[in-house]
Amino acid sequence: MNIGLLARIEAKPEYADKVEALLRGALQLAREEEHTVTWFAFRESATTFGVFDTFENEEGRTGHLQGRIAAALMEAAETMLSSAPDIRPVDLLAVKLP
């Protein structure tokens, strides 16, 4: 894996629990994605969430951005998020895994 995505997600306070549930539920979708190597969902604060995932190549990253998780986030953006998710491509410089 040498590339990834880092997404920052800001929920409206009244929807924070639903955004958390959405991200927890997305784990199964991530497991089904053949080209997603690793996938992490996290919470920074009461309303700030994030996702970090990695891929072997650009094809995998692009496929993920066109997949079901991204579609669910964009759908949620209309009602549950303060703004559209801030999704940024990243290049991995070093990796340590178990």
Number of C-alpha atoms within 10 A of each C-alpha: 16 14 17 24 19 15 16 18 23 24 25 19 14 11 17 19 15 14 24 20 11 15 22 13 12 19 14 11 12 20 13 10 15 11 20 20 16 13 16 14 15 15 15 11 9 13 19 19 20 19 16 18 21 24 23 14 14 14 11 19 21 12 15 22 14 11 14 15 20 16 13 13 19 16 13 19 19 11 12 21 23 16 15 17 19 11 16 11 15 14 12 13 7 7 7 4 3 2
